[in-house]
Amino acid sequence: MNVADPLGGSWYVEQLTDELERQAEAVFAKIQEMGTDGSITSGILRGIEDGWFMGEIAEAAFQYQTALEKGDKKVVGVNVHDGGVDEPLEILRVSHEVERVQVRELSDRKAQRDEAAVQAGLAKLVEVARGEGNTIPPMLEAIRAEATLGEVCGALRDLWGSYTEPPRF
């Protein structure tokens, strides 16, 4: 809807809010219908397993891209006011030596940390993750013991495995 002053009255903002709420309620109802017991939680799980969420995201992305390419959707710098750069851009090139220095510093840091504390922190994280407890406190404990992000993710991946979204078109 086009109006002269979109914030000139609360009626317009209220109308937009009501429409957003109507659309959200329709999505929630659809998710709840997908559930085996009529609950929103089972609907969410079924939606993930069936790839419904990914399908909805893909459809929205397709509609957005189509509107962008047709010119119905305007994005500054993409399909309007997209004047190019007149001078060549300087590309940042990081030398291989910088990588070697970073790897060496990480190795040194790992060698100086208390490995027993790191392993204990990761073990506590896995123990909590097996149950229904909050994993954030043991995760922070492991990180404070200087466990790396890769080590934390690896411990959880070893426990839970990796999720791969089923392909859906």
N, C-alpha and C positions, 0 to 999 in steps of 0.2 A: 504494500500500500504506500502510495506517495502522499506525503503531507507537507505543508509549507514549513511547519515547525515541529519536528518529531518529538521534541521535549517540551512543547508548549502546553501540554496538558497531560495529566496522569492517565487519561482514558486511553491514549495510544500505547503507553508503556504497559498498562494493564492488559490491553488487548494482545500485545506481543507475549506477555507473560502467560496469559491464558492459553494461547496457541502452543507455546512451548510446553506447558504442562499437559495439554491434551495429547501432544505427540509423544511425550515421555510416558504417560500412562498407557498409551497404546503399545509401546515397546515393552513395558513391564508386563502387561497382560499377555503378550505373545510369549515372553520368556516363561511366565508362570504356566501357560498352557503346555509348553514343551516338557515340563517336569512330569516325572512318573507319579508323584504323589500330590501334585498341584501346588507344591511350594516353590518359592522363587529360587531357593538354593538348588533344588534338583533340576529346575529349569535351566539355571546357569550352567550346571555341570553337563546337562544334555546338550545345550547349545555349544559348549566348548568341544565336546566329543564329536558332535555332528558337523562341526565347522561352520555353524550358523553365524557366529560372530564375525569370523573371517570373511564369510560371504557378504555380510552386510557392509563391512568395511570396504571390501573390494567394489561392491556396487556403488557405494557413496563416492569412492575415489574415481570410479569410471564416470559417474554423473558430473562430478566436479571438473574433471579433465575435459569432458565433452563441452561443458558450458564455457570453460576457459578457451578452448580452441575455436568455438563458434563466436566468441566475443561477448557472450551473454554475461560472463563473469569477468570483471576487470581487476587486474592485479598490476599495480605500478611496477615497472621494471621487467615484467614478464610479457604482457600483451598490450600494455599502454605505457607511453613515456619510456620506451626501452632503447633510448639512444645509446650507442656503443661507447666504449672507452676510446678516446682519441690517441692516447700515448700507450706504448707497450707496458704491460704489467711486469713488475719485478717478481720473479718466482723465488721463494725462499728455498734454498737448498741446504740441507743439513748433511754435514760430512759423515762418512762412515766412522770416523774417529769419535764423534760425539756418541754414537751408539755404543762403541766399545767402552767408553768412559762410563756411561750409564750402567751397562751390564756389570762392569767391574765394581762400581759403587754398590750396586744391589747385592752382588756376591759378597763383598766385604761386610755389608750390613747384616746379611743373613748369617755370616760366620760369627759375628759378634753378639747376636741375639741369644737369648736363653731358649734353646731348642726344646727343652723339656716343657717350659711354660707355653710355648707355641703349640706343641702337640697336646698338652693338657687342655688348652683353650679350644682347640679344634675338636677334641674328644667330647668336651662338655657341650659344644655346639651341636654335634651329631646326636648326643644323648637327648638333648632337649628337642631337637628336630624330629626324633623318632616318636615323641609323644605329641601333646597338644599345647605345650608351653610356649612362651614368648621367646623366640630365637634371638631377639635383638640384644639383650644383656650378655649372653654368652658369646655372641658374635663380636660385640665391642670388647669383651675381655680378651678374645683371641687376637683382635687387631691391636689392642694395647700391648700385647705380648709380641707385637710386630709380625703377626701372620700377614701374608700378602693377600690381596684380593683374589688372586688365582688359587691360593691354597684354601681360602674360605669357600669359594665357588666349587673347587674340586672336591672338598669334603662333602658338600651338600649334593653334588652331582653323583658321587659314589653312593650316597644313601638313596637318593630319589630317582636317579637316572636323568636322561635328557628327554624333554618333550619335543616332539616334532608335529607341527600342525598338519593334519591330513589335507592333501590337495583337494581343492573344490573349485569348480568353475561354473 
